[in-house]
Amino acid sequence: MSMTVSECTQTRDGFPRPFPNTPANVLEQFKLNGKVVVVTGAADGIGLAVSEAMAEAGANVALWYNSNDAAVKRGEELARDHGVKTVAYKVDISNPEEVQKAVGDVVRDFERIDVFVANAGMAISKPILEQTLDEYRKQMSVNVDGVVSCAKYAGEVFQRQGSGNLIITSSMSAHIVNVPTDQPVYNGSKAFVTQFGKSLAREWRDFARVNIVSPGFFDTKMGASPLAVNEAYRMAVLGRQGHVKEIKGLYLYLASDASTYMTGSDVLIDGGYVLP
Ligand SMILES: NC(=O)c1ccc[n+]([C@@H]2O[C@H](COP(=O)([O-])OP(=O)(O)OC[C@H]3O[C@@H](n4cnc5c(N)ncnc54)[C@H](OP(=O)(O)O)[C@@H]3O)[C@@H](O)[C@H]2O)c1
């Protein structure tokens, strides 16, 4: 039963909580100098653009990759170009032991984790009636199990530190059913991580923020396939896919002190795809 007006007027110890001690100047708020950011799927695509954004803003970056060891060279370039510390780690996020070990390795190498960007994902875009259960399990093992493991082990660090920030790359596919390619498992896996992230925002309210980014089609390896690309141009109000440089600012905003009052939000960035 909901509370009465008089019950609601009772004060609670510790509330309201204090405003954060962050700069008033908005450009200062966006600076990440000295912060430690982990990015999964950092070798290419959205994850590489996010890693660049973090390094450009002054953060030290742990670049996690699975099969694409270009992350090693990219990390070295970011360190050289921006005077930050970077380390590349090979981690299969579908393996929880590897995730747990890699989180420990990052804390050993950087002493803390301020922001964890759970960005890695994969798709085997097929109708369920043409999809094998192994293909289903593979997608779930990365998109769902991988994000859960990353959140669990990064969350332990956040709780210990008393602070943290988790950003999950979901998809507009958590909001809409993609056309013309049926891909119910991918869509369902992204709906899971969106609701999971919102739920963590409450669970971790005393020590960490959690937000979700839901991209529309971006021009990466996981962007619109040749079968879907013309429909992507038609559906998106802006008539094109996004360039990864166009998503950097959103992740930086969520990672930085510019967004200290934001948690549990799911931000669509899709060129207006889901509007019609
Ligand atoms: N591009 C789009 O249109 C779009 C739209 C909505 C959402 N997204 C989401 O955005 C995220 C990034 O995708 P992207 O577009 O940047 O494509 P991408 O360049 O192919 O990135 C996917 C990344 O996931 C990593 N990955 C896959 N399986 C992994 C595993 N088992 N362990 C660790 N890492 C693994 C890959 O690492 P390796 O290459 O090192 O194996 C790769 O870096 C994904 O979660 C995707 O679902 C993309």
Ligand as a Chemical Component Dictionary entry (heavy atoms), coordinates in Angstrom:
data_LIG
# 
_chem_comp.id                   LIG 
_chem_comp.type                 NON-POLYMER 
_chem_comp.pdbx_formal_charge   0 
_chem_comp.three_letter_code    LIG 
# 
loop_
_chem_comp_atom.comp_id 
_chem_comp_atom.atom_id 
_chem_comp_atom.alt_atom_id 
_chem_comp_atom.type_symbol 
_chem_comp_atom.charge 
_chem_comp_atom.model_Cartn_x 
_chem_comp_atom.model_Cartn_y 
_chem_comp_atom.model_Cartn_z 
_chem_comp_atom.pdbx_ordinal 
LIG N1  N1  N 0  27.348 -0.728  -35.068 1  
LIG C1  C1  C 0  26.061 -0.725  -34.831 2  
LIG O1  O1  O 0  25.244 -0.440  -35.714 3  
LIG C2  C2  C 0  25.556 -1.049  -33.451 4  
LIG C3  C3  C 0  24.226 -0.733  -33.166 5  
LIG C4  C4  C 0  23.739 -0.994  -31.904 6  
LIG C5  C5  C 0  24.541 -1.546  -30.941 7  
LIG N2  N2  N 1  25.829 -1.857  -31.260 8  
LIG C6  C6  C 0  26.648 -2.461  -30.204 9  
LIG O2  O2  O 0  27.840 -1.750  -30.094 10 
LIG C7  C7  C 0  28.840 -2.584  -29.523 11 
LIG C8  C8  C 0  30.132 -2.412  -30.318 12 
LIG O3  O3  O 0  29.922 -2.879  -31.631 13 
LIG P1  P1  P 0  30.593 -2.189  -32.910 14 
LIG O4  O4  O 0  29.509 -1.679  -33.731 15 
LIG O5  O5  O -1 31.682 -1.279  -32.486 16 
LIG O6  O6  O 0  31.181 -3.462  -33.707 17 
LIG P2  P2  P 0  32.631 -4.153  -33.625 18 
LIG O7  O7  O 0  33.684 -3.225  -34.080 19 
LIG O8  O8  O 0  32.488 -5.463  -34.321 20 
LIG O9  O9  O 0  32.815 -4.372  -32.064 21 
LIG C9  C9  C 0  32.376 -5.507  -31.389 22 
LIG C10 C10 C 0  33.427 -5.793  -30.364 23 
LIG O10 O10 O 0  32.991 -6.829  -29.488 24 
LIG C11 C11 C 0  34.142 -7.591  -29.173 25 
LIG N3  N3  N 0  33.781 -8.953  -28.800 26 
LIG C12 C12 C 0  33.018 -9.838  -29.478 27 
LIG N4  N4  N 0  32.994 -11.018 -28.834 28 
LIG C13 C13 C 0  33.756 -10.871 -27.716 29 
LIG C14 C14 C 0  34.123 -11.719 -26.654 30 
LIG N5  N5  N 0  33.710 -12.992 -26.572 31 
LIG N6  N6  N 0  34.929 -11.217 -25.683 32 
LIG C15 C15 C 0  35.359 -9.944  -25.727 33 
LIG N7  N7  N 0  35.054 -9.083  -26.712 34 
LIG C16 C16 C 0  34.254 -9.548  -27.696 35 
LIG C17 C17 C 0  34.983 -7.612  -30.437 36 
LIG O11 O11 O 0  36.333 -7.835  -30.066 37 
LIG P3  P3  P 0  37.451 -8.462  -31.048 38 
LIG O12 O12 O 0  37.268 -7.778  -32.379 39 
LIG O13 O13 O 0  38.752 -8.163  -30.376 40 
LIG O14 O14 O 0  37.176 -9.941  -31.140 41 
LIG C18 C18 C 0  34.735 -6.236  -31.011 42 
LIG O15 O15 O 0  35.730 -5.319  -30.624 43 
LIG C19 C19 C 0  28.249 -3.993  -29.524 44 
LIG O16 O16 O 0  27.789 -4.322  -28.228 45 
LIG C20 C20 C 0  27.071 -3.888  -30.475 46 
LIG O17 O17 O 0  26.057 -4.812  -30.160 47 
LIG C21 C21 C 0  26.355 -1.615  -32.483 48 
# 
loop_
_chem_comp_bond.comp_id 
_chem_comp_bond.atom_id_1 
_chem_comp_bond.atom_id_2 
_chem_comp_bond.value_order 
_chem_comp_bond.pdbx_ordinal 
LIG N1  C1  SING 1  
LIG C1  O1  DOUB 2  
LIG C1  C2  SING 3  
LIG C2  C3  SING 4  
LIG C2  C21 DOUB 5  
LIG C3  C4  DOUB 6  
LIG C4  C5  SING 7  
LIG C5  N2  DOUB 8  
LIG N2  C6  SING 9  
LIG N2  C21 SING 10 
LIG C6  O2  SING 11 
LIG C6  C20 SING 12 
LIG O2  C7  SING 13 
LIG C7  C8  SING 14 
LIG C7  C19 SING 15 
LIG C8  O3  SING 16 
LIG O3  P1  SING 17 
LIG P1  O4  DOUB 18 
LIG P1  O5  SING 19 
LIG P1  O6  SING 20 
LIG O6  P2  SING 21 
LIG P2  O7  DOUB 22 
LIG P2  O8  SING 23 
LIG P2  O9  SING 24 
LIG O9  C9  SING 25 
LIG C9  C10 SING 26 
LIG C10 O10 SING 27 
LIG C10 C18 SING 28 
LIG O10 C11 SING 29 
LIG C11 N3  SING 30 
LIG C11 C17 SING 31 
LIG N3  C12 SING 32 
LIG N3  C16 SING 33 
LIG C12 N4  DOUB 34 
LIG N4  C13 SING 35 
LIG C13 C14 SING 36 
LIG C13 C16 DOUB 37 
LIG C14 N5  SING 38 
LIG C14 N6  DOUB 39 
LIG N6  C15 SING 40 
LIG C15 N7  DOUB 41 
LIG N7  C16 SING 42 
LIG C17 O11 SING 43 
LIG C17 C18 SING 44 
LIG O11 P3  SING 45 
LIG P3  O12 DOUB 46 
LIG P3  O13 SING 47 
LIG P3  O14 SING 48 
LIG C18 O15 SING 49 
LIG C19 O16 SING 50 
LIG C19 C20 SING 51 
LIG C20 O17 SING 52 
# 
